[in-house]
C-alpha cells in the first residue's frame, strides 16, 4: 500500500499533517480496513505530538503483548 504524508506549515507554531493511503478494495472489507487505518493514523499522530511537544513516549510498552 502506498502511504503519502504531507506536512503543511500554516503558522509559525502550527503544521497540518495529511496522510493519504491508496489501493483499498472497493467493497465492505476495504471500507472496514480504511476505517481501521484512520484510527491507527490518528493514534500515531497523537503519540508523535506527545513525544515532540512533551518528550512523552506513549507507545513505550504498547506492543509488549505481542512478544512471545
C-alpha positions in Angstrom: 0.0 0.0 0.0 1.3 3.4 -0.9 1.3 5.9 2.0 2.0 9.6 1.5 2.4 12.0 4.3 2.1 15.8 3.6 3.2 18.5 6.0 1.8 22.0 5.6 3.0 24.8 7.8 0.0 27.1 8.5 1.7 29.4 11.0 5.0 29.6 12.8 3.7 27.1 15.5 1.2 25.1 13.5 1.6 22.3 11.0 -1.2 20.4 9.3 -0.4 16.7 8.7 -2.3 14.9 5.9 -1.9 11.1 5.5 -3.0 9.7 2.1 -3.3 5.9 1.5 -4.4 4.3 -1.7 -5.3 0.9 -3.1 -8.1 -0.1 -0.7 -10.6 -2.7 -2.0 -13.8 -1.2 -3.3 -16.0 -3.4 -1.0 -17.1 -3.7 2.6 -13.7 -5.2 3.7 -11.9 -2.2 2.1 -14.2 0.2 4.0 -13.5 -1.6 7.3 -9.8 -1.5 6.5 -9.8 2.2 5.7 -11.7 3.0 8.9 -9.2 0.9 10.9 -6.2 2.6 9.2 -7.8 6.0 10.0 -7.9 5.2 13.7 -4.3 3.9 13.6 -3.0 7.1 12.0 -4.9 9.3 14.5 -3.3 7.3 17.3 0.2 7.5 15.7 -0.1 11.3 15.2 -1.3 11.8 18.8 1.6 9.8 20.1 4.0 11.8 17.8 2.6 15.1 19.1 3.1 13.9 22.8 6.7 12.9 22.0 7.6 16.1 20.1 6.0 18.6 22.4 6.4 16.9 25.8 9.0 14.2 25.4 6.5 11.5 26.4 6.6 8.2 24.6 3.0 6.9 24.7 4.0 3.9 22.6 6.6 2.6 25.0 5.5 -0.9 26.1 2.3 -0.6 23.9 3.2 -3.6 21.9 4.7 -5.8 24.6 1.6 -8.0 24.4 2.8 -9.2 21.0 6.1 -10.6 22.3 6.3 -14.4 22.7 
